[in-house]
């Protein structure tokens, strides 16, 4: 019977409001900071044992260590855990949550708090009531699991919880019901059922209204977005300064994938972004967060992204998220133009996109009857060259930098631009264009300061910011493979050697340090080591030979027996077992044949085997479960003709069986006990499924004592399946 130890300890401490002390550095939650002397006093305090006959260690403390805090000024009570014993003497460090529960007056310099060690029951149910309308995260469970596990030891009835969600959101709740009923419950090492109910009907209606508005909250003129596929183009229209999101669920992942955006009017009006949806990427693609993007300004109404199957980001992707973004068009006056939806077409197809040649001049040798115009670079028939040249020089001009031809005095020529930063932009494919919007977009993307919203990283390059936010940014959202919660990856933005070797994020390295027990070998492992450990088990299992089974065809046991960790394949060291092993019989089947008489040639053994066969054929074993074809009882139960009505008749039938005793490949036919008979039936049924050899099936049946479902599980853990 388990024993619970209660500590008898109480002390008074002074609490300073967080606004007037360094206590505001404490994380939110319910864990206090006490001085070191408090720990010494708690260790020396007397214990109260629920079980007076227990052998409880007097130096150990209850887990978790919980306290009852009482504000002497107003009598309010709240319960807490402990963060550390490293505070100032005679003072207590409180979190804002605890201050609110205790009703500490910020106008007072100090408040006296009575701290009493106490044990509270494990919680099974809590009810939360939102203090504001409109809360609607995608899933409450990961948010509550993450916050309660990380920051809370206890929950006190009537307190206000501030739960931090994804993206900096904060949710405020009133805790108004607990089970087991009482003042507080412990939320460590327990499963808690949570109900979230509105404070009243009015708040519920307001929440539904806000959720409905958000569901249809998209700019006027925008298409709905949704699913796309590789067989059909998507037509849509998009309002300025907005996104439309699409999902590509399936494609041939062994081939390059091309996403194309085309048939849009404004040359520089739209951008195209994509990001996979996986455990490493949990957001929709945006300008400052994507894996693939096209910012080019000289797109001529066509943009494309090529995603290769070797790209690291696409590994393990559930689907591909694609977003189209529309810029605010700038009018001739320099102001944003009147919002007008812009049509576009979107296509996903397998294979590389055809690339247009950006060079408008042709440097190759033309036909013999053609001549190249020095003004526009075109090859013109010699017969009409004079007319072309006269017209071209009079009406056209060529940009000296990009050699593009424009009509003199045209708006296109007037708006044509090249980046003034010179060599700084030579690496970018869109360092020139033909529209004022394209020039402004280029300036914003490559020559404006961009700061990460989650850390102190900043850059002048928007694609560089997107790479940062989708790779090493501490604020990048991931789905942790250990706690299965959506969390930020953490860290300091620098990839360490351990991260490169393991492929884990800083949060997963920390969370994966928790330990668990291997179900197969009972070894204590860190969570992040489990995958490699299970791989070693699989490799070890694949190298194991099939356990030899008993030579008796009616027996459901292996030759050497099965232990708790798989089949024992080594021969037993006992010399008394060697006779049975030489015959190929398990200990149970060999036991009736055992004799201590010296028999180097095996003649006495063959006589005992012959005698046993004759007894089976003439008198039988008398067991209702017998399935031995060389037993009178089974043949009578099955309605078969007896093999030998007398010793004289049976002896010639038995003689070939006795002569084949020395041949280990020949079968033997002895009656067995009920457990062995049942095990053989189960093993035969498992073998019919075709996944495992009969030797493994017999071992599984023996290890599980004929339990069919458990035998299947045993095979999955220990057996080497057929190739």
C-alpha distance (Angstrom), angle and dihedral (degrees) to the residues before:
residue distance angle dihedral
X1 . . .
X2 3.80 . .
X3 3.78 118.3 .
X4 3.80 126.9 -142.4
X5 3.79 120.9 -154.4
X6 3.81 121.9 -152.6
X7 3.80 121.0 -162.1
X8 3.80 119.2 -139.6
X9 3.79 102.8 -146.1
X10 3.79 135.8 130.4
X11 3.80 133.8 164.9
X12 3.79 142.0 165.1
X13 3.80 123.8 -117.7
X14 3.79 137.2 177.1
X15 3.80 118.5 -118.1
X16 3.80 122.9 -158.8
X17 3.84 117.9 -157.5
X18 3.81 111.7 -103.2
X19 3.80 90.3 -121.3
X20 3.82 89.2 63.4
X21 3.80 101.7 39.3
X22 3.76 144.6 42.1
X23 3.81 89.6 -98.2
X24 3.78 90.0 98.6
X25 3.81 86.2 81.4
X26 3.82 89.3 71.4
X27 3.81 113.6 104.8
X28 3.76 117.6 -111.3
X29 3.78 115.6 -93.3
X30 3.81 136.5 75.0
X31 3.81 102.9 -68.2
X32 3.78 119.2 117.4
X33 3.80 132.5 -156.1
X34 3.81 116.7 -129.0
X35 3.82 130.9 -178.1
X36 3.80 121.1 -98.8
X37 3.80 91.1 -109.2
X38 3.81 88.4 64.3
X39 3.80 90.6 60.4
X40 3.80 90.9 49.7
X41 3.80 90.5 50.1
X42 3.81 92.1 48.2
X43 3.81 91.4 50.2
X44 3.81 89.9 51.3
X45 3.81 94.8 44.3
X46 3.83 119.3 107.8
X47 3.80 119.3 -98.7
X48 3.79 129.2 -134.1
X49 3.80 113.9 -148.9
X50 3.80 121.4 -155.7
X51 3.80 88.7 -156.2
X52 3.83 109.8 47.3
X53 3.83 91.0 -165.9
X54 3.80 95.6 55.2
X55 3.80 124.1 115.5
X56 3.81 94.2 -134.7
X57 3.81 117.3 167.2
X58 3.80 106.7 -111.8
X59 3.81 91.8 -149.9
X60 3.81 96.1 54.8
X61 3.79 123.5 94.0
X62 3.80 128.2 -139.2
X63 3.78 115.7 -96.0
X64 2.90 120.8 -102.4
X65 3.80 99.1 22.8
X66 3.81 107.3 -139.5
X67 3.80 132.8 -177.4
X68 3.79 140.3 -159.4
X69 3.83 112.0 -134.4
X70 3.82 120.3 -160.7
X71 3.80 126.5 -172.8
X72 3.81 104.8 -141.4
X73 3.81 91.2 -159.6
X74 3.82 96.1 63.7
X75 3.81 105.6 6.0
X76 3.82 95.1 -118.3
X77 3.80 117.2 151.8
X78 3.79 133.6 -154.8
X79 3.81 133.0 168.2
X80 3.79 126.7 -131.4
X81 3.78 148.3 172.1
X82 3.79 124.8 -131.5
X83 3.80 127.7 -103.7
X84 3.80 99.6 -172.0
X85 3.80 144.6 -31.6
X86 3.79 97.7 -121.3
X87 3.80 104.7 101.1
X88 3.77 133.2 117.5
X89 3.78 117.2 -73.3
X90 3.81 115.4 -91.9
X91 3.82 90.4 8.0
X92 3.78 133.1 100.7
X93 3.80 127.2 -150.7
X94 3.81 113.8 -136.9
X95 3.79 132.1 -171.6
X96 3.83 121.8 -133.7
X97 3.82 88.7 -104.8
X98 3.81 91.4 57.7
X99 3.79 92.4 43.7
X100 3.79 89.8 54.6
X101 3.80 91.7 48.5
X102 3.80 91.8 49.5
X103 3.81 93.6 44.2
X104 3.80 93.8 -129.1
X105 3.80 111.7 -171.2
X106 3.81 110.6 -129.6
X107 3.82 89.0 -152.8
X108 3.80 90.8 67.5
X109 3.76 119.6 84.2
X110 3.82 94.1 -143.6
X111 3.80 137.4 1.9
X112 3.79 126.7 -154.8
X113 3.81 113.0 -123.7
X114 3.81 124.3 -170.3
X115 3.81 110.6 -146.8
X116 3.81 117.7 -162.2
X117 3.80 125.5 -178.7
X118 3.79 110.1 -127.1
X119 3.79 140.7 156.1
X120 3.81 120.5 -127.0
X121 3.82 129.3 -169.0
X122 3.79 124.7 -95.8
X123 3.79 111.4 -96.2
X124 3.81 121.3 -117.5
X125 3.81 101.5 173.1
X126 3.82 138.4 19.9
X127 3.79 131.9 176.9
X128 3.80 120.8 -149.5
X129 3.79 126.1 -165.8
X130 3.84 117.9 -160.6
X131 3.79 114.1 -123.6
X132 3.82 91.3 -153.7
X133 3.79 132.5 42.3
X134 3.79 124.7 -117.3
X135 3.80 102.7 46.2
X136 3.80 107.0 152.7
X137 3.81 116.0 147.9
X138 3.80 116.6 168.4
X139 3.80 92.0 -109.9
X140 3.80 129.0 7.5
X141 3.79 95.3 -166.6
X142 3.85 100.1 73.4
X143 3.82 91.5 42.9
X144 3.80 94.3 51.6
X145 3.80 94.2 40.3
X146 3.79 91.9 51.5
X147 3.80 96.1 46.2
X148 3.80 98.1 41.6
X149 3.78 94.3 45.7
X150 3.79 94.4 45.5
X151 3.80 102.3 40.6
X152 3.82 111.3 16.7
X153 3.79 135.8 69.9
X154 3.82 97.6 165.3
X155 3.79 139.2 18.4
X156 3.80 120.9 -146.6
X157 3.78 122.6 -153.3
X158 3.81 114.3 -111.5
X159 3.82 95.9 21.4
X160 3.80 126.2 124.9
X161 3.79 117.1 -118.2
X162 3.79 122.2 -153.7
X163 3.81 107.5 -159.1
X164 3.78 118.8 -169.1
X165 3.77 114.5 -140.3
X166 3.78 135.2 -171.3
X167 3.79 119.0 -58.4
X168 3.80 95.8 20.2
X169 3.81 95.2 -61.5
X170 3.80 117.0 149.4
X171 3.79 124.6 -155.4
X172 3.80 121.7 -160.7
X173 3.80 120.7 -154.3
X174 3.78 139.2 176.7
X175 3.81 112.9 -135.7
X176 3.81 103.3 -143.8
X177 3.82 107.0 157.1
X178 3.80 135.5 39.7
X179 3.78 136.4 179.1
X180 2.97 125.6 -123.2
X181 3.77 84.6 43.7
X182 3.76 115.8 -115.6
X183 3.78 142.2 90.1
X184 3.81 96.3 -62.0
X185 3.80 145.6 -5.4
X186 3.80 134.7 -149.1
X187 3.83 116.9 -117.3
X188 3.82 98.7 -168.5
X189 3.83 118.7 109.8
X190 3.79 94.5 -3.5
X191 3.81 139.6 104.3
X192 3.80 111.5 -119.7
X193 3.79 126.1 -165.7
X194 3.82 111.1 -143.1
X195 3.80 128.2 -159.3
X196 3.81 120.8 -170.1
X197 3.79 112.6 -160.0
X198 3.79 131.4 170.2
X199 3.79 119.0 -106.7
X200 3.79 91.0 -121.3
X201 3.81 142.0 -17.2
X202 3.78 93.1 -88.9
X203 3.80 92.1 57.7
X204 3.80 90.6 46.8
X205 3.81 91.3 53.6
X206 3.81 91.0 46.9
X207 3.80 91.0 50.7
X208 3.80 91.8 51.3
X209 3.79 90.3 49.1
X210 3.82 93.0 51.0
X211 3.80 91.9 46.8
X212 3.81 91.3 49.8
X213 3.80 91.3 50.0
X214 3.79 91.8 50.1
X215 3.79 91.0 49.0
X216 3.79 91.9 58.6
X217 3.79 95.5 31.3
X218 3.78 103.5 122.6
X219 3.80 129.4 126.5
X220 3.78 116.3 -84.9
X221 3.80 109.8 -96.1
X222 3.81 96.3 26.6
X223 3.78 122.3 128.8
X224 3.77 116.8 -123.3
X225 3.82 98.1 -112.6
X226 3.80 117.1 -153.6
X227 3.79 133.1 135.9
X228 3.80 125.8 1.5
X229 3.80 131.9 -178.8
X230 3.80 141.4 -165.3
X231 3.81 94.9 -104.6
X232 3.78 103.0 58.8
X233 3.80 135.5 40.6
X234 3.80 119.3 -124.2
X235 3.80 119.6 -131.2
X236 3.78 119.6 -158.4
X237 3.78 148.1 144.1
X238 3.78 128.2 -134.3
X239 3.80 134.5 -161.3
X240 3.82 120.8 -131.5
X241 3.80 118.9 -82.7
X242 3.81 95.6 15.2
X243 3.79 142.2 104.4
X244 3.80 132.8 -129.4
X245 3.80 114.9 -160.0
X246 3.81 126.7 -150.3
X247 3.80 134.2 -177.9
X248 3.80 126.6 -142.7
X249 3.80 106.5 -161.7
X250 3.80 103.4 -179.9
X251 3.79 141.4 15.6
X252 3.80 138.7 141.8
X253 3.78 100.5 -71.9
X254 3.79 92.6 -167.4
X255 3.81 90.9 67.5
X256 3.83 133.0 59.7
X257 3.80 113.3 -91.6
X258 3.80 121.4 -142.6
X259 3.80 122.9 -161.7
X260 3.82 111.4 -163.5
X261 3.81 129.6 -166.8
X262 3.80 114.1 -166.4
X263 3.80 146.3 144.8
X264 3.80 93.7 55.2
X265 3.78 118.5 140.8
X266 3.80 107.6 -139.8
X267 3.78 111.3 67.5
X268 3.80 92.9 -143.0
X269 3.79 99.3 25.5
X270 3.81 104.3 101.5
X271 3.79 139.4 45.8
X272 3.79 129.1 -164.2
X273 3.83 125.8 -143.0
X274 3.81 135.6 174.5
X275 3.79 137.6 -175.2
X276 3.83 131.8 171.1
X277 3.78 121.8 -113.0
X278 3.80 105.9 -129.5
X279 3.78 142.2 117.9
X280 3.81 88.3 -72.9
X281 3.81 98.6 46.6
X282 3.81 119.2 47.2
X283 3.83 104.3 160.6
X284 3.79 138.0 74.1
X285 3.83 115.9 -100.5
X286 3.79 114.9 -92.2
X287 3.80 137.5 168.3
X288 3.79 92.1 -90.5
X289 3.82 98.1 35.8
X290 3.78 122.3 44.0
X291 3.79 141.3 106.0
X292 3.80 97.9 -137.9
X293 3.79 124.9 27.3
X294 3.80 141.5 161.5
X295 3.82 114.2 -147.7
X296 3.80 94.3 161.4
X297 3.81 116.6 140.6
X298 3.83 101.0 -164.5
X299 3.78 93.2 60.7
X300 3.84 97.2 128.7
X301 3.79 91.6 -143.4
X302 3.80 95.3 -49.0
X303 3.81 132.1 92.7
X304 3.78 131.0 168.1
X305 3.80 142.7 -177.4
X306 3.80 123.1 -154.3
X307 3.80 117.5 -154.6
X308 3.78 113.7 -167.7
X309 3.82 121.5 -152.4
X310 3.82 88.6 -124.7
X311 3.82 93.2 60.1
X312 3.80 107.9 119.7
X313 3.80 92.8 -142.3
X314 3.81 93.8 62.4
X315 3.83 94.0 57.8
X316 3.78 111.6 115.3
X317 3.82 93.4 3.6
X318 3.80 115.5 160.4
X319 3.80 91.1 -161.4
X320 3.79 141.7 -23.1
X321 3.81 121.0 -102.4
X322 3.81 115.7 -149.6
X323 3.81 125.7 -171.9
X324 3.79 132.8 -171.2
X325 3.80 116.8 -154.5
X326 3.81 126.7 -162.9
X327 3.80 123.1 -156.7
X328 3.77 126.9 -142.7
X329 3.79 105.2 -98.1
X330 3.82 114.7 -127.4
X331 3.80 118.8 -136.1
X332 3.79 125.3 -141.2
X333 3.81 89.3 -93.9
X334 3.82 90.4 61.1
X335 3.80 94.0 -109.3
X336 3.78 128.0 114.8
X337 3.78 110.6 -82.9
X338 3.77 124.2 -123.8
X339 3.83 109.1 -72.9
X340 3.77 109.7 -100.3
X341 3.82 125.9 168.1
X342 3.79 113.8 -115.5
X343 3.82 121.7 -145.4
X344 3.79 121.3 -132.4
X345 3.79 142.8 165.1
X346 3.78 126.0 -134.3
X347 3.77 126.9 -161.6
X348 3.80 136.8 179.5
X349 3.77 119.1 -162.4
X350 3.77 138.8 160.4
X351 3.80 113.8 -107.9
X352 3.79 138.8 41.3
X353 3.81 120.2 -52.8
X354 3.78 117.2 -114.6
X355 3.78 108.5 -108.2
X356 3.77 120.1 -139.7
X357 3.79 117.8 -136.7
X358 3.79 108.6 -108.4
X359 3.80 92.4 -160.6
X360 3.78 110.8 93.6
X361 3.78 95.3 -169.6
X362 3.77 123.3 73.7
X363 3.78 114.9 -137.8
X364 3.79 95.8 -178.3
X365 3.77 122.3 102.3
X366 3.79 112.6 -88.1
X367 3.81 129.4 -145.1
X368 3.79 118.0 -63.1
X369 3.80 92.5 -111.4
X370 3.82 92.1 52.1
X371 3.75 132.2 82.5
X372 3.80 128.1 -158.9
X373 3.81 119.5 -117.6
X374 3.80 110.2 -127.8
X375 3.82 91.6 -151.4
X376 3.80 103.6 50.5
X377 3.82 100.9 13.0
X378 3.81 95.6 -125.7
X379 3.79 123.3 139.4
X380 3.80 108.4 -119.5
X381 3.83 129.6 -174.9
X382 3.78 109.9 -97.8
X383 3.80 91.4 -126.9
X384 3.82 92.2 63.7
X385 3.79 98.8 27.3
X386 3.83 95.6 105.1
X387 3.81 92.8 53.1
X388 3.82 91.6 45.6
X389 3.79 93.7 48.4
X390 3.80 93.3 49.0
X391 3.80 92.0 49.7
X392 3.82 94.5 42.1
X393 3.80 96.2 50.4
X394 3.78 91.0 46.9
X395 3.83 96.4 47.9
X396 3.84 110.3 21.1
X397 3.77 137.0 61.1
X398 3.81 132.2 -173.4
X399 3.79 128.4 -136.0
X400 3.82 106.6 -118.6
X401 3.83 92.2 -145.0
X402 3.81 104.9 45.8
X403 3.86 98.0 14.7
X404 3.76 92.1 -131.3
X405 3.80 114.9 155.5
X406 3.82 120.4 -126.3
X407 3.76 135.3 177.7
X408 3.78 111.4 -107.5
X409 3.79 113.0 -103.9
X410 3.82 93.2 10.7
X411 3.80 123.9 142.2
X412 3.78 88.8 -123.6
X413 3.81 90.7 58.9
X414 3.78 91.3 46.7
X415 3.81 92.0 53.0
X416 3.81 95.9 41.5
X417 3.79 110.6 116.7
X418 3.79 144.8 177.1
X419 3.77 124.9 -157.9
X420 3.80 111.1 -93.6
X421 3.81 91.9 -148.5
X422 3.78 90.9 81.4
X423 3.78 115.5 -166.5
X424 3.80 91.5 14.5
X425 3.81 88.8 73.8
X426 3.79 100.4 39.6
X427 3.80 90.1 99.8
X428 3.80 93.3 57.8
X429 3.82 120.3 83.1
X430 3.81 93.5 -146.0
X431 3.80 102.2 53.2
X432 3.81 91.0 128.2
X433 3.79 137.5 36.0
X434 3.76 148.1 154.0
X435 3.80 106.2 -110.3
X436 3.76 137.0 66.2
X437 3.80 89.0 -129.1
X438 3.80 90.5 55.4
X439 3.81 90.7 51.1
X440 3.81 91.5 50.4
X441 3.80 91.4 46.4
X442 3.80 90.9 51.1
X443 3.79 91.1 50.4
X444 3.81 91.8 50.1
X445 3.80 94.5 45.2
X446 3.80 99.6 44.8
X447 3.80 110.2 14.8
X448 3.81 106.6 38.3
X449 3.77 129.3 85.6
X450 3.82 113.0 -102.2
X451 3.81 121.7 -172.8
X452 3.80 126.3 -163.6
X453 3.80 112.2 -115.3
X454 3.82 92.3 -143.5
X455 3.82 104.3 44.0
X456 3.80 142.0 9.0
X457 3.82 95.5 -86.1
X458 3.81 115.0 126.9
X459 3.78 134.7 173.6
X460 3.81 143.0 166.2
X461 3.80 90.4 -129.2
X462 3.83 117.6 81.2
X463 3.85 93.9 -163.3
X464 3.81 87.8 52.2
X465 3.81 89.8 53.0
X466 3.81 89.4 50.6
X467 3.81 90.5 51.9
X468 3.80 90.3 49.6
X469 3.80 94.7 49.1
X470 3.81 92.4 47.5
X471 3.82 96.0 46.5
X472 3.81 124.7 23.9
X473 3.81 103.7 4.0
X474 3.84 110.4 127.0
X475 3.80 88.9 -138.2
X476 3.81 96.1 56.7
X477 3.80 110.6 123.8
X478 3.80 117.6 -124.2
X479 3.78 136.8 169.3
X480 3.80 103.6 -117.7
X481 3.80 111.4 -130.7
X482 3.81 91.5 -147.6
X483 3.81 106.8 41.8
X484 3.85 92.4 25.6
X485 3.80 90.5 -138.7
X486 3.79 129.9 128.7
X487 3.81 104.0 -111.6
X488 3.80 140.8 149.5
X489 3.79 112.9 -89.7
X490 3.81 93.1 -126.6
X491 3.78 126.4 -162.6
X492 3.79 129.0 110.1
X493 3.81 98.8 -75.7
X494 3.82 94.5 -96.6
X495 3.80 119.7 111.7
X496 3.79 109.6 -130.0
X497 3.83 125.1 -152.8
X498 3.81 89.6 -108.6
X499 3.80 90.7 55.0
X500 3.81 91.0 50.3
X501 3.79 93.5 48.5
X502 3.80 97.4 45.2
X503 3.81 100.6 31.2
X504 3.81 88.9 -132.6
X505 3.78 128.0 134.6
X506 3.84 122.4 -126.2
X507 3.81 90.6 -100.8
X508 3.81 91.5 50.7
X509 3.80 91.7 47.9
X510 3.79 88.7 55.0
X511 3.79 96.9 40.2
X512 3.81 91.3 43.0
X513 3.81 89.8 60.5
X514 3.80 89.3 78.0
X515 3.80 111.8 104.7
X516 3.76 133.1 -124.7
X517 3.79 136.8 172.6
X518 3.80 123.1 -105.8
X519 3.80 109.6 -118.7
X520 3.79 90.6 -146.6
X521 3.80 105.9 46.0
X522 3.84 102.8 11.4
X523 3.79 91.6 -124.3
X524 3.82 117.4 152.1
X525 3.81 109.5 -119.0
X526 3.76 139.5 174.1
X527 3.79 111.2 -112.7
X528 3.78 92.3 -117.0
X529 3.82 89.6 56.3
X530 3.81 95.4 52.7
X531 3.82 96.3 86.8
X532 3.81 93.8 52.9
X533 3.80 90.7 42.4
X534 3.80 92.4 52.8
X535 3.80 89.4 48.1
X536 3.80 89.0 56.8
X537 3.80 88.9 52.0
X538 3.81 90.8 51.2
X539 3.81 92.1 49.6
X540 3.79 91.4 46.8
X541 3.79 90.9 49.0
X542 3.81 92.0 49.2
X543 3.82 90.9 56.3
X544 3.81 95.4 51.5
X545 3.83 118.3 105.5
X546 3.78 120.1 -131.7
X547 3.84 111.2 -84.1
X548 3.83 110.5 -109.0
X549 3.77 111.7 -115.0
X550 3.76 130.0 -145.7
X551 3.82 114.7 -78.3
X552 3.78 90.5 -130.3
X553 3.82 103.9 97.0
X554 3.82 91.3 -149.7
X555 3.81 94.3 53.6
X556 3.81 123.0 99.8
X557 3.80 96.4 -160.5
X558 3.79 135.6 95.8
X559 3.78 121.5 -118.8
X560 3.81 96.6 -110.6
X561 3.80 101.2 24.7
X562 3.80 131.4 -114.0
X563 3.78 126.0 -93.9
X564 3.81 131.1 -160.1
X565 3.83 92.1 -87.7
X566 3.78 101.6 49.6
X567 3.78 135.6 -70.9
X568 3.81 119.6 -24.1
X569 3.79 104.8 -129.7
X570 3.81 98.6 176.2
X571 3.80 119.4 90.7
X572 3.82 115.3 -106.6
X573 3.82 112.2 -103.7
X574 3.80 94.1 -133.4
X575 3.82 112.5 111.4
X576 3.83 91.2 -150.4
X577 3.81 89.3 66.4
X578 3.80 94.7 54.3
X579 3.82 94.9 85.9
X580 3.79 92.7 56.6
X581 3.79 92.4 44.2
X582 3.81 90.6 51.5
X583 3.79 88.3 55.8
X584 3.82 91.8 44.8
X585 3.81 93.8 -117.9
X586 3.79 127.4 133.4
X587 3.79 118.5 -121.2
X588 3.81 93.1 -99.4
X589 3.81 94.7 53.2
X590 3.80 93.2 42.0
X591 3.82 95.2 49.2
X592 3.88 95.9 84.4
X593 3.82 89.1 50.8
X594 3.79 97.4 48.4
X595 3.79 119.6 118.3
X596 3.78 132.1 166.3
X597 3.83 91.9 -144.0
X598 3.80 114.1 121.0
X599 3.80 105.3 -106.8
X600 3.83 111.6 163.5
X601 3.84 94.7 165.8
X602 3.83 95.6 43.0
X603 3.81 94.9 -124.3
X604 3.81 93.3 130.5
X605 3.81 90.1 48.1
X606 3.82 91.6 53.7
X607 3.82 90.0 49.8
X608 3.83 90.6 52.3
X609 3.81 90.9 48.8
X610 3.82 90.4 48.5
X611 3.80 91.0 49.5
X612 3.81 91.4 50.6
X613 3.79 92.4 51.3
X614 3.80 91.4 49.5
X615 3.81 92.0 49.8
X616 3.81 90.6 50.5
X617 3.82 92.3 51.0
X618 3.80 96.9 43.9
X619 3.82 105.6 34.4
X620 3.83 105.6 10.9
X621 3.79 128.5 -149.1
X622 3.79 96.4 -87.2
X623 3.84 93.1 -134.7
X624 3.80 118.2 136.9
X625 3.83 93.0 -147.9
X626 3.81 94.7 53.3
X627 3.82 113.6 130.7
X628 3.83 97.3 174.4
X629 3.80 111.5 130.0
X630 3.83 88.6 -155.9
X631 3.79 92.8 59.4
X632 3.80 126.1 92.1
X633 3.83 91.7 -144.4
X634 3.80 94.6 56.9
X635 3.81 93.7 44.4
X636 3.79 90.2 51.3
X637 3.82 92.2 47.7
X638 3.81 91.0 47.6
X639 3.83 93.9 45.3
X640 3.81 93.4 -115.9
X641 3.80 126.0 147.5
X642 3.86 113.3 -98.7
X643 3.81 114.0 -104.3
X644 3.79 95.4 -145.1
X645 3.79 125.8 16.3
X646 3.80 91.2 -174.9
X647 3.78 141.1 14.7
X648 3.79 90.2 -101.4
X649 3.80 92.3 55.3
X650 3.81 95.5 40.7
X651 3.81 97.0 47.8
X652 3.86 96.5 74.4
X653 3.81 89.5 48.1
X654 3.79 93.3 51.8
X655 3.81 96.5 44.0
X656 3.88 95.8 79.1
X657 3.82 90.1 50.2
X658 3.80 91.7 52.2
X659 3.80 93.0 46.9
X660 3.84 90.5 53.1
X661 3.82 94.1 54.6
X662 3.80 91.5 101.9
X663 3.82 91.0 55.2
X664 3.82 106.0 85.8
X665 3.81 91.2 -163.2
X666 3.81 93.7 61.0
X667 3.79 119.0 89.7
X668 3.79 128.3 -115.8
X669 3.80 125.0 -149.0
X670 3.81 116.0 -148.5
X671 3.78 130.0 150.6
X672 3.80 114.7 -109.3
X673 3.80 139.1 -163.0
X674 3.80 122.2 -88.3
X675 3.82 94.7 -101.3
X676 3.77 92.2 54.5
X677 3.81 92.4 45.0
X678 3.82 91.6 51.7
X679 3.80 90.5 46.9
X680 3.79 91.1 54.0
X681 3.81 91.5 51.5
X682 3.82 91.2 51.1
X683 3.81 91.4 46.4
X684 3.80 92.1 51.4
X685 3.81 91.2 51.1
X686 3.81 91.3 50.2
X687 3.80 91.2 47.8
X688 3.82 90.9 53.7
X689 3.82 88.7 65.3
X690 3.80 87.3 68.7
X691 3.81 99.5 -137.5
X692 3.80 99.4 104.3
X693 3.79 137.2 32.5
X694 3.79 117.4 -105.2
X695 3.82 90.4 -109.1
X696 3.81 91.6 61.8
X697 3.80 91.1 44.5
X698 3.81 91.2 53.2
X699 3.81 90.2 48.4
X700 3.81 91.1 50.8
X701 3.80 92.3 48.5
X702 3.81 91.7 48.3
X703 3.82 93.2 48.0
X704 3.81 93.0 50.5
X705 3.84 96.7 37.9
X706 3.78 93.0 -118.1
X707 3.82 98.1 -48.5
X708 3.81 103.2 148.6
X709 3.82 98.8 -157.5
X710 3.80 94.0 43.6
X711 3.79 89.8 47.1
X712 3.80 89.2 58.1
X713 3.81 90.1 52.1
X714 3.80 90.4 48.3
X715 3.80 90.2 53.6
X716 3.81 91.2 52.0
X717 3.81 90.6 53.0
X718 3.78 102.5 39.9
X719 3.79 113.6 12.2
X720 3.78 128.4 93.9
X721 3.80 106.1 -130.4
X722 3.78 122.7 -140.5
X723 3.79 116.1 -90.7
